[in-house]
């Protein structure tokens, strides 16, 4: 057997092992909610019209519960994305002020 054939087989074995590891990691994470699920959930809990979000400063129990779930189940690198996309999904015009308020509640 040539060395190129041996190298090719080694690469194929490494690829298959890597695929198995990735599948196992994905299956392990599927138990909880995903980032997209949290974006949709948070957006559904926010009370808003076309101008602003009203229940951020009130420390609404439902919103706080979702924020605590995000902190406990999602990696820190995704937190900002979830908050930003949930505010954007509401379609309000005052996105920046709402995002700032939501970050204050989230961090406090």
C-alpha angles and dihedrals in degrees: 000000000000123000090243090058091050091049091049092052091048090053091049092050091049091049093051092048091049091050091052092050092049092049091050092050092049092049091050093053095047091080094083134039120293127231090262091050091054091048091054093042094050092046090052092053095051115095109215148146126203092287111043149346114258109189102056099090093041090071090233108204093227093052092045090049091054091047091051090050090053091051093050102041108029129066115255092243090067098048096088092046092053093050094045095047093045090054091045091049091058089066096222122155097226096062098147096053092045091049091050092050092047092050090051091053091044095052095039 
